[in-house]
Amino acid sequence: MMNQVVKVRRVTLAACMTCPLCKKLLREATTISECLHT
């Protein structure tokens, strides 16, 4: 198995991990089983 380091821009990663309601980064995210929202 090869060990590789992948560099990703912080802005790109943050866009995927930001709450659309409060605009803060998700921490300890949990999915609600009824609607599958995180």
Legacy VTK file of the C-alpha trace (Angstrom):
# vtk DataFile Version 3.0
C-alpha trace
ASCII
DATASET POLYDATA
POINTS 38 float
0.000 0.000 0.000
1.312 3.432 -0.934
1.230 6.327 1.490
0.313 9.518 -0.305
-0.291 13.045 0.838
-2.976 14.951 -1.000
-3.079 18.711 -0.685
-6.506 20.329 -0.804
-7.243 24.012 -0.495
-8.858 24.885 2.827
-11.646 26.817 1.075
-12.556 23.771 -1.025
-12.724 21.465 1.972
-14.592 23.969 4.137
-17.262 24.359 1.456
-18.117 20.663 1.855
-18.112 20.746 5.642
-19.996 23.966 6.385
-23.518 24.084 7.795
-25.850 25.770 5.285
-27.909 27.266 8.121
-25.342 28.853 10.441
-22.326 28.895 8.040
-20.012 27.340 10.662
-17.921 24.192 10.223
-19.600 20.925 11.200
-18.220 19.267 14.336
-19.387 15.895 15.579
-22.052 15.823 12.858
-24.953 13.387 13.283
-27.448 12.248 10.649
-31.152 12.328 11.488
-32.521 8.971 10.334
-35.989 10.218 9.365
-34.843 12.723 6.754
-31.102 11.937 6.441
-30.131 15.560 7.110
-26.810 16.033 8.841
LINES 1 39
38 0 1 2 3 4 5 6 7 8 9 10 11 12 13 14 15 16 17 18 19 20 21 22 23 24 25 26 27 28 29 30 31 32 33 34 35 36 37
